[in-house]
Amino acid sequence: MAGYVAGLVPWMQQRAEVLDRESRFPAAEIDRLRAVGALEPVLPVRDRQRNDAAAEALASLLVQVGRGNLSVGRVLEAHINTLHLVARYGTPSQWQTVCQSVRDGALYALWVTDPPDGGLLMQRHGDRIRLTGAKQFCSAAGFATGTLLTAHDPEGNRWMLVVPLGIGETVTPLPAPLSGMRAAVTGAVDFTGCEVSADTVLGQPGDYLREPDFSAGAWRGSAVALGGLVALVDHAVAQLRNAGRLDSPHTQARMGEAFIARETARHWVRTVALAAEDPTLDTEHRVATVNLGRIAVETACLDAMRLVQRSLGLTSFRQGSPVERICRDLATYLRQPAPDDVLTYAARWFAEHPDASADGAVRNTSAPETSAPETLAPETAALR
Ligand SMILES: Cc1cc2nc3c(=O)[nH]c(=O)nc-3n(C[C@H](O)[C@H](O)[C@H](O)COP(=O)(O)OP(=O)(O)OC[C@H]3O[C@@H](n4cnc5c(N)ncnc54)[C@H](O)[C@@H]3O)c2cc1C
């Protein structure tokens, strides 16, 4: 699948400029990804078996999509996140329903961020739930057909709900739009007055924050970001070559460092994909490893942006150029929650476990490897 999606990358890259300029949702891209099965569950998430080949295949898919267009990667990543949470916490019937809806063309969002002035409240009335309040930073707002929401009940418990969309919610643009990731169409959604069935409730109170799923899932965002980094370096090299600047030793030194950043991120993404998706590993080790990887990939992307901008100069700030857009998208996308906490958690854990390593999370496991589904196996060789 990732091999096929790699073939879509030039088309996605060519369309990315207009989608960004017009803040237009990448509906055609999502359609093509759906057509090759990329929106269906890729990993054996429901039975929670270790499957390294499938984890690498998912990483390759996300890298490819991020390489084509970071906004598309963000939308796909949220959809996959919702599927994983339903697989993890849903009843058999909820899982079947969601899988069937995906086969029928559903696109799921994941809206969990509360506005500063209050979150989403849920009140049960028999087998119905009434919602009051809004979510902010909602990607695919107005385009997703269903979403996972977090909401508080009157006792203060935090629940997950998987709800259909088009139930009377109001979608509005953010009061101040994001400067990057414009094609992800990230808005605000008010659910006040909407009613859903009680069987939309997923799992138990507090499940959304339960580890390792809460933190370890961040690896998929890192994989998408790596795709953006790969595209950035590719575009920079092409532009420097066209300008006859690649022979300069100063440029070579900077691009050498950019290649190191890219390859560092690539190693980390493979490590965190395997660690995060291996249910046999120790929870804290898994979380600490993914946390380190998230910050390592963020650092690699920030380093590469600085090096590319320094090498290309003002050209890299020309609106409409791929380098300008990817830097703007990456800089925005890298702003994920609580990076300080993520790093200090990992620092504390690794300090307390001097014999542990991030790689060790992968190497030390004794669980047998299972093979990827046949359709995925050929693409797992490289995260590119
Ligand atoms: C492109 C894009 C799409 C998104 N789409 C969605 C979506 O579909 N659904 C959704 O729910 N959300 C979405 N989000 C929002 C996302 O989930 C996070 O809410 C957001 O990225 C958090 O970013 P932040 O920089 O404000 O994080 P923060 O956690 O506020 O971090 C900002 C800084 O403050 C520090 N910090 C955090 N807490 C404290 C504290 N208590 N005291 C001191 N310092 C602190 C952090 O370490 C960091 O340095 C999206 C975000 C982006 C960028």
The ligand as an SDF file (V2000), in Angstrom:
LIG
                    3D

 53 58  0  0  0  0  0  0  0  0999 V2000
   -2.3420   21.2730   12.5070 C   0  0  0  0  0  0  0  0  0  0  0  0
   -3.0010   20.9470   13.7960 C   0  0  0  0  0  0  0  0  0  0  0  0
   -4.1810   20.2530   13.7880 C   0  0  0  0  0  0  0  0  0  0  0  0
   -4.8330   19.9540   14.9730 C   0  0  0  0  0  0  0  0  0  0  0  0
   -5.9890   19.2560   14.9240 N   0  0  0  0  0  0  0  0  0  0  0  0
   -6.5940   18.8930   16.0730 C   0  0  0  0  0  0  0  0  0  0  0  0
   -7.7800   18.1020   16.0510 C   0  0  0  0  0  0  0  0  0  0  0  0
   -8.2820   17.6970   15.0140 O   0  0  0  0  0  0  0  0  0  0  0  0
   -8.3460   17.8010   17.2260 N   0  0  0  0  0  0  0  0  0  0  0  0
   -7.8360   18.2260   18.4200 C   0  0  0  0  0  0  0  0  0  0  0  0
   -8.4010   17.9220   19.4630 O   0  0  0  0  0  0  0  0  0  0  0  0
   -6.7350   18.9790   18.4790 N   0  0  0  0  0  0  0  0  0  0  0  0
   -6.0970   19.3120   17.3400 C   0  0  0  0  0  0  0  0  0  0  0  0
   -4.9440   20.0750   17.3880 N   0  0  0  0  0  0  0  0  0  0  0  0
   -4.5260   20.6270   18.6810 C   0  0  0  0  0  0  0  0  0  0  0  0
   -3.5610   19.7180   19.3830 C   0  0  0  0  0  0  0  0  0  0  0  0
   -4.1980   18.5540   19.7890 O   0  0  0  0  0  0  0  0  0  0  0  0
   -3.0050   20.4230   20.6200 C   0  0  0  0  0  0  0  0  0  0  0  0
   -4.0280   20.9380   21.3990 O   0  0  0  0  0  0  0  0  0  0  0  0
   -2.1190   21.5550   20.2190 C   0  0  0  0  0  0  0  0  0  0  0  0
   -1.2900   21.1460   19.1930 O   0  0  0  0  0  0  0  0  0  0  0  0
   -1.3270   21.9780   21.4500 C   0  0  0  0  0  0  0  0  0  0  0  0
   -0.3550   22.8850   21.0540 O   0  0  0  0  0  0  0  0  0  0  0  0
    0.2130   23.9720   22.0600 P   0  0  0  0  0  0  0  0  0  0  0  0
    1.4900   24.4290   21.4630 O   0  0  0  0  0  0  0  0  0  0  0  0
   -0.8420   24.9600   22.3440 O   0  0  0  0  0  0  0  0  0  0  0  0
    0.5210   23.0430   23.3370 O   0  0  0  0  0  0  0  0  0  0  0  0
    0.7830   23.3770   24.8290 P   0  0  0  0  0  0  0  0  0  0  0  0
    0.6500   22.0920   25.5610 O   0  0  0  0  0  0  0  0  0  0  0  0
   -0.0270   24.5480   25.3220 O   0  0  0  0  0  0  0  0  0  0  0  0
    2.3060   23.7680   24.8040 O   0  0  0  0  0  0  0  0  0  0  0  0
    2.7900   25.0760   24.5400 C   0  0  0  0  0  0  0  0  0  0  0  0
    3.9820   25.3100   25.4420 C   0  0  0  0  0  0  0  0  0  0  0  0
    3.5310   25.4790   26.7930 O   0  0  0  0  0  0  0  0  0  0  0  0
    4.1610   24.5180   27.6290 C   0  0  0  0  0  0  0  0  0  0  0  0
    3.1840   24.1770   28.6480 N   0  0  0  0  0  0  0  0  0  0  0  0
    2.1160   23.3560   28.5450 C   0  0  0  0  0  0  0  0  0  0  0  0
    1.4420   23.3300   29.7080 N   0  0  0  0  0  0  0  0  0  0  0  0
    2.0910   24.1810   30.5410 C   0  0  0  0  0  0  0  0  0  0  0  0
    1.8870   24.5880   31.8840 C   0  0  0  0  0  0  0  0  0  0  0  0
    0.8460   24.1330   32.5880 N   0  0  0  0  0  0  0  0  0  0  0  0
    2.7430   25.4640   32.4120 N   0  0  0  0  0  0  0  0  0  0  0  0
    3.7830   25.9470   31.7130 C   0  0  0  0  0  0  0  0  0  0  0  0
    4.0430   25.5900   30.4350 N   0  0  0  0  0  0  0  0  0  0  0  0
    3.2060   24.7230   29.8720 C   0  0  0  0  0  0  0  0  0  0  0  0
    4.5060   23.3780   26.7080 C   0  0  0  0  0  0  0  0  0  0  0  0
    5.5110   22.5360   27.1980 O   0  0  0  0  0  0  0  0  0  0  0  0
    4.9570   24.1550   25.4770 C   0  0  0  0  0  0  0  0  0  0  0  0
    6.2650   24.6080   25.6340 O   0  0  0  0  0  0  0  0  0  0  0  0
   -4.2700   20.3700   16.2110 C   0  0  0  0  0  0  0  0  0  0  0  0
   -3.0450   21.0300   16.2350 C   0  0  0  0  0  0  0  0  0  0  0  0
   -2.3970   21.3120   15.0430 C   0  0  0  0  0  0  0  0  0  0  0  0
   -1.0730   22.0120   15.0900 C   0  0  0  0  0  0  0  0  0  0  0  0
  1  2  1  0
  2  3  1  0
  2 52  2  0
  3  4  2  0
  4  5  1  0
  4 50  1  0
  5  6  2  0
  6  7  1  0
  6 13  1  0
  7  8  2  0
  7  9  1  0
  9 10  1  0
 10 11  2  0
 10 12  1  0
 12 13  2  0
 13 14  1  0
 14 15  1  0
 14 50  1  0
 15 16  1  0
 16 17  1  0
 16 18  1  0
 18 19  1  0
 18 20  1  0
 20 21  1  0
 20 22  1  0
 22 23  1  0
 23 24  1  0
 24 25  2  0
 24 26  1  0
 24 27  1  0
 27 28  1  0
 28 29  2  0
 28 30  1  0
 28 31  1  0
 31 32  1  0
 32 33  1  0
 33 34  1  0
 33 48  1  0
 34 35  1  0
 35 36  1  0
 35 46  1  0
 36 37  1  0
 36 45  1  0
 37 38  2  0
 38 39  1  0
 39 40  1  0
 39 45  2  0
 40 41  1  0
 40 42  2  0
 42 43  1  0
 43 44  2  0
 44 45  1  0
 46 47  1  0
 46 48  1  0
 48 49  1  0
 50 51  2  0
 51 52  1  0
 52 53  1  0
M  END
$$$$
